Amino acid sequence: MGTRPKELAELLASVEMQTVKAAKVVVIGNGCALPDLPAWVESVELADNLGVTGGRNVALEHLRDVDVAVDLDDDGLLVEDDVLARIVALYEADPRLGIVSFRVADETGFTQRRHVPRLRAGDPMRGGEVTTFLGGGHAMSSKMLEQVGDWPDAFFFSHEETDMAWRALDAGWRILYVPELLLQHPRTSPARHSFFYRTNARNRVYLARRHLPALLVPLYLGVWVALTLARTRDAAGLKAWFAGFAEGWRTPCGQRKPMRWRTVWTMTRLGRPPII
């Protein structure tokens, strides 16, 4: 969004230093003008802010000819120079690998609980197969994207990674959390965005409407209503959350395609059934 030119320059420098060079690098200006960027960077300026999902989809249109698309937050930083090399090796070793999730940690090495893509988040260095991934730093197979489709435009921001993950798992692709792939990122709270509570609730409903078997819809949403009431102490935030919850039922969210019960079992076996 054009607010972090220094951080963006540092990120691009960390991409340039990789031992395996990126085939193409694209930076999207999401409703903003971009600063002067290196000649090897493809700059795309959008007239409007299309959100996380819309901006990423524009980027993917420019990356259709690559085997693996790597997405990095503009205030992230690749600390090691072998990140892309490791990603190449992972995909070469497993043809059914759909998504690779990075570990996100701040400059002190601390990883927030919300940045560990599994329920048992006490040890962020424990990798393996998971049922979701981190938006700030991840890689996706182009073959997987061709099969399952791009990001859900209607989401704009919040839970778009879960939507992509559920579609990938239902199509038989694996998601791997690899903590050795580090993206350094400032410690933040998602509630810093003014629209967080609204889109958080709305997109929970979108997820249920789009992907869950009918039997699981009230379970999934009931769990999240209970958790939100237990966790949220901000009255204005709660009001926005329930307004978003109602919006999720009355607005279009894309095609409904419930996941197979086999996928529900796969997610349960991996430690996170699709009710939480």
C-alpha positions as CSV (number, residue, x, y, z in Angstrom):
1,M,0.0,0.0,0.0
2,G,3.0,2.3,-0.4
3,T,3.5,2.9,3.3
4,R,6.8,0.9,3.8
5,P,9.3,1.9,1.1
6,K,12.3,1.2,3.4
7,E,11.1,-2.2,4.4
8,L,10.2,-3.1,0.8
9,A,13.7,-2.1,-0.4
10,E,15.2,-4.4,2.3
11,L,12.9,-7.3,1.4
12,L,13.9,-7.0,-2.3
13,A,17.6,-6.9,-1.3
14,S,17.1,-10.1,0.6
15,V,15.4,-11.7,-2.4
16,E,18.2,-10.6,-4.7
17,M,20.8,-12.2,-2.4
18,Q,19.3,-15.7,-2.7
19,T,21.6,-18.4,-4.0
20,V,18.8,-19.7,-6.3
21,K,17.5,-16.7,-8.2
22,A,13.8,-16.0,-8.6
23,A,12.6,-16.4,-12.2
24,K,10.4,-13.3,-11.8
25,V,9.7,-10.8,-9.1
26,V,6.4,-8.8,-9.1
27,V,5.5,-6.0,-6.7
28,I,1.8,-4.9,-6.6
29,G,0.9,-1.4,-5.6
30,N,-2.5,-2.0,-4.0
31,G,-4.3,1.2,-4.8
32,C,-1.1,3.3,-4.6
33,A,1.9,4.5,-6.5
34,L,5.1,2.5,-6.1
35,P,8.5,3.9,-5.4
36,D,11.4,3.4,-7.8
37,L,12.3,-0.2,-7.8
38,P,15.2,-2.2,-9.2
39,A,15.1,-2.9,-12.9
40,W,14.7,-6.7,-12.3
41,V,11.4,-6.1,-10.5
42,E,8.1,-5.9,-12.4
43,S,5.9,-3.2,-10.9
44,V,2.1,-3.2,-11.1
45,E,0.1,-0.2,-9.8
46,L,-3.6,-0.8,-9.2
47,A,-6.1,2.1,-9.3
48,D,-7.9,0.7,-6.2
49,N,-7.0,-1.3,-3.2
50,L,-8.3,-4.8,-4.0
51,G,-7.3,-6.2,-0.6
52,V,-5.0,-9.0,0.2
53,T,-6.9,-11.5,-2.0
54,G,-7.3,-9.2,-5.0
55,G,-3.7,-8.0,-4.9
56,R,-2.4,-11.5,-4.8
57,N,-4.6,-12.6,-7.7
58,V,-3.2,-9.8,-9.8
59,A,0.3,-11.0,-8.9
60,L,-0.6,-14.5,-9.9
61,E,-1.7,-13.4,-13.3
62,H,1.9,-12.2,-13.8
63,L,3.3,-15.5,-12.5
64,R,1.5,-18.1,-14.6
65,D,4.7,-19.2,-16.2
66,V,6.5,-20.1,-13.0
67,D,6.4,-23.5,-11.3
68,V,6.1,-22.2,-7.7
69,A,4.8,-18.8,-6.6
70,V,6.3,-17.4,-3.4
71,D,4.4,-14.7,-1.6
72,L,6.1,-12.3,0.9
73,D,4.8,-9.5,3.0
74,D,6.3,-6.1,2.1
75,D,7.6,-5.7,5.7
76,G,9.1,-9.1,5.8
77,L,12.8,-10.1,5.4
78,L,14.5,-13.3,4.3
79,V,17.4,-13.6,6.8
80,E,19.1,-16.6,5.1
81,D,20.2,-16.8,1.5
82,D,19.1,-20.3,0.9
83,V,15.3,-19.9,1.3
84,L,14.5,-20.3,-2.4
85,A,17.0,-23.2,-2.7
86,R,15.2,-25.0,0.1
87,I,11.8,-24.4,-1.6
88,V,13.0,-25.8,-4.9
89,A,14.3,-28.9,-3.2
90,L,11.0,-29.5,-1.3
91,Y,8.9,-29.3,-4.4
92,E,11.3,-31.5,-6.4
93,A,11.1,-34.1,-3.7
94,D,7.2,-34.2,-3.5
95,P,5.0,-33.9,-6.6
96,R,1.9,-33.6,-4.3
97,L,3.3,-30.7,-2.3
98,G,0.8,-27.9,-2.7
99,I,1.8,-25.2,-0.1
100,V,4.8,-24.5,2.0
101,S,4.4,-22.3,5.0
102,F,7.3,-20.3,6.4
103,R,8.0,-19.6,10.1
104,V,7.4,-15.9,10.9
105,A,9.4,-14.4,13.8
106,D,10.3,-10.9,14.9
107,E,13.9,-9.5,15.1
108,T,14.4,-11.2,18.5
109,G,13.4,-14.6,17.1
110,F,10.0,-14.7,18.8
111,T,7.1,-16.3,17.0
112,Q,3.6,-15.3,17.9
113,R,1.1,-18.1,18.7
114,R,-1.1,-16.9,15.8
115,H,1.8,-17.5,13.4
116,V,2.1,-21.2,14.2
117,P,-0.3,-23.0,11.7
118,R,-1.5,-25.7,14.1
119,L,-3.4,-25.9,17.4
120,R,-0.5,-27.1,19.6
121,A,1.6,-23.9,19.1
122,G,4.0,-24.2,22.0
123,D,7.0,-25.1,19.9
124,P,7.2,-23.0,16.6
125,M,10.2,-25.1,15.5
126,R,8.2,-28.3,15.2
127,G,7.4,-28.6,11.5
128,G,5.4,-31.1,9.5
129,E,2.0,-31.4,7.7
130,V,-0.6,-28.9,8.7
131,T,-4.1,-27.8,7.6
132,T,-3.4,-24.1,7.0
133,F,-0.5,-21.7,6.4
134,L,0.8,-18.2,6.9
135,G,-0.1,-15.5,4.5
136,G,3.0,-13.4,5.2
137,G,5.4,-16.0,3.8
138,H,4.5,-19.1,1.8
139,A,5.0,-20.9,-1.5
140,M,2.4,-22.4,-3.7
141,S,2.5,-24.9,-6.5
142,S,1.3,-23.5,-9.9
143,K,-0.1,-27.0,-10.7
144,M,-2.2,-26.8,-7.5
145,L,-3.4,-23.3,-8.3
146,E,-4.4,-24.4,-11.7
147,Q,-6.6,-27.2,-10.1
148,V,-8.1,-25.4,-7.1
149,G,-8.2,-21.8,-8.4
150,D,-6.9,-18.5,-7.1
151,W,-7.6,-16.5,-3.9
152,P,-11.3,-15.8,-3.1
153,D,-11.7,-12.1,-4.1
154,A,-14.8,-11.6,-1.8
155,F,-12.7,-12.2,1.3
156,F,-10.5,-9.0,0.8
157,F,-8.7,-9.7,4.1
158,S,-8.8,-12.4,6.8
159,H,-9.0,-16.2,6.6
160,E,-8.1,-16.3,2.9
161,E,-5.3,-18.7,3.7
162,T,-7.8,-21.1,5.3
163,D,-10.0,-21.0,2.2
164,M,-7.1,-21.8,0.0
165,A,-5.8,-24.5,2.4
166,W,-9.2,-26.3,2.6
167,R,-9.5,-26.3,-1.2
168,A,-6.0,-27.7,-1.6
169,L,-6.5,-30.4,1.0
170,D,-9.8,-31.5,-0.6
171,A,-8.0,-31.8,-3.9
172,G,-5.4,-34.1,-2.4
173,W,-2.5,-31.7,-2.0
174,R,-0.2,-31.5,1.0
175,I,0.6,-28.4,3.1
176,L,3.9,-28.4,4.9
177,Y,5.1,-26.1,7.7
178,V,8.8,-25.7,7.4
179,P,10.2,-23.6,10.4
180,E,13.7,-23.5,8.9
181,L,12.2,-21.2,6.2
182,L,12.3,-18.0,8.2
183,L,10.6,-14.7,7.4
184,Q,11.5,-12.0,9.8
185,H,8.5,-9.8,10.4
186,P,7.7,-7.1,13.1
187,R,5.5,-8.3,15.9
188,T,1.9,-7.1,15.2
189,S,-1.7,-7.6,16.0
190,P,-4.3,-8.2,13.3
191,A,-6.7,-6.0,15.2
192,R,-4.6,-3.0,14.2
193,H,-6.7,-3.0,11.0
194,S,-9.9,-1.0,11.5
195,F,-11.9,-3.6,9.6
196,F,-10.4,-6.6,11.3
197,Y,-13.4,-7.6,13.5
198,R,-15.9,-7.3,10.6
199,T,-14.0,-9.2,8.0
200,N,-12.9,-11.8,10.6
201,A,-16.5,-12.7,11.4
202,R,-17.8,-12.3,7.8
203,N,-15.2,-14.5,6.4
204,R,-15.7,-17.2,9.0
205,V,-19.3,-17.4,7.7
206,Y,-18.0,-17.4,4.1
207,L,-15.7,-20.4,4.9
208,A,-18.6,-22.4,6.3
209,R,-20.9,-21.5,3.5
210,R,-18.3,-22.3,0.8
211,H,-16.6,-25.4,2.1
212,L,-18.2,-27.2,5.1
213,P,-20.6,-30.1,5.0
214,A,-24.0,-28.9,6.2
215,L,-23.7,-30.9,9.5
216,L,-20.5,-29.0,10.4
217,V,-21.7,-25.5,9.6
218,P,-23.4,-24.8,13.0
219,L,-20.6,-26.6,14.9
220,Y,-17.9,-24.5,13.3
221,L,-19.7,-21.2,13.6
222,G,-20.9,-22.0,17.1
223,V,-17.4,-22.7,18.3
224,W,-16.2,-19.3,16.9
225,V,-19.1,-17.3,18.4
226,A,-18.2,-18.9,21.8
227,L,-14.5,-18.2,21.4
228,T,-15.1,-14.6,20.3
229,L,-17.4,-13.9,23.3
230,A,-14.8,-15.4,25.7
231,R,-11.8,-13.6,24.2
232,T,-13.0,-10.2,23.2
233,R,-13.2,-7.4,25.8
234,D,-13.7,-4.6,23.3
235,A,-17.5,-3.7,23.1
236,A,-17.0,-1.9,19.8
237,G,-15.0,-4.8,18.5
238,L,-17.8,-7.3,19.4
239,K,-20.4,-5.1,17.8
240,A,-18.4,-5.0,14.6
241,W,-17.8,-8.8,14.8
242,F,-21.5,-9.6,15.0
243,A,-22.2,-7.1,12.2
244,G,-19.7,-8.9,10.1
245,F,-21.3,-12.3,11.1
246,A,-24.6,-11.1,9.7
247,E,-23.0,-9.7,6.6
248,G,-21.5,-13.1,5.9
249,W,-25.0,-14.6,5.6
250,R,-26.5,-11.9,3.4
251,T,-23.7,-11.2,0.9
252,P,-22.3,-13.4,-2.0
253,C,-19.2,-15.5,-1.1
254,G,-18.6,-17.5,-4.3
255,Q,-19.5,-21.0,-5.3
256,R,-20.4,-23.6,-2.6
257,K,-18.4,-26.8,-2.9
258,P,-18.5,-28.8,0.4
259,M,-15.3,-30.7,1.2
260,R,-15.5,-34.5,1.3
261,W,-15.8,-36.3,4.6
262,R,-12.5,-37.9,3.7
263,T,-10.9,-34.4,3.8
264,V,-12.6,-33.8,7.2
265,W,-10.9,-37.0,8.4
266,T,-7.5,-36.0,7.0
267,M,-7.7,-32.6,8.8
268,T,-8.8,-34.4,12.0
269,R,-5.8,-36.8,11.7
270,L,-3.5,-33.9,11.3
271,G,-4.8,-32.4,14.5
272,R,-7.2,-29.7,13.4
273,P,-10.7,-30.8,12.4
274,P,-12.6,-28.2,10.5
275,I,-14.7,-27.0,13.4
276,I,-12.0,-24.8,15.0
